[in-house]
Amino acid sequence: MKNVLFLCTGNSCRSILAEATFNHLAPAGWHAVSAGSKPTGEVHPRSLALLAREGVASEGYRSKSWDKLPVVPDIVITVCGSAAGETCPAYLGPVLRAHWGVDDPAHATGTEAQIDASFMQAYSTLRARIEALFALPAATLDGAPDTLKRELDRIGTLNG
């Protein structure tokens, strides 16, 4: 079993989108959780609405602190963006780490359509990266950590 932690600051948008999408697409033996270093305490309603539109189950997902993880992750993927000068939390522990930066749609402004488009862009980018991860050969997924790390870093540059 490979446990993946999607980590950001608020755990209300990006990391929730990643967790739900990952679990929706995951093959047997893979599972994701998400958490925040300073969780907002609620999942953004637009994240839940987008997941529902995309046919991705969202029941039971909640904004939570990394202090209360149900499992010890094997891989930690930070999803904080750089546009707003966010500082990604640094997970302490001997795990494989990667950064898949995505701008936070919770800070999007403009018309309803523009804000929805920001959420869709975050979702599309994360989904494309998750699909790329699961498209890797089994030998890479289960092989040497440095090989998987290189692939995770490469995937983190893909856009949706």
Helices and strands as residue ranges (DSSP letters): E 2-8, H 14-25, E 30-36, H 45-53, G 66-68, E 75-78, E 96-99, G 105-107, H 112-134, H 138-141, H 145-155
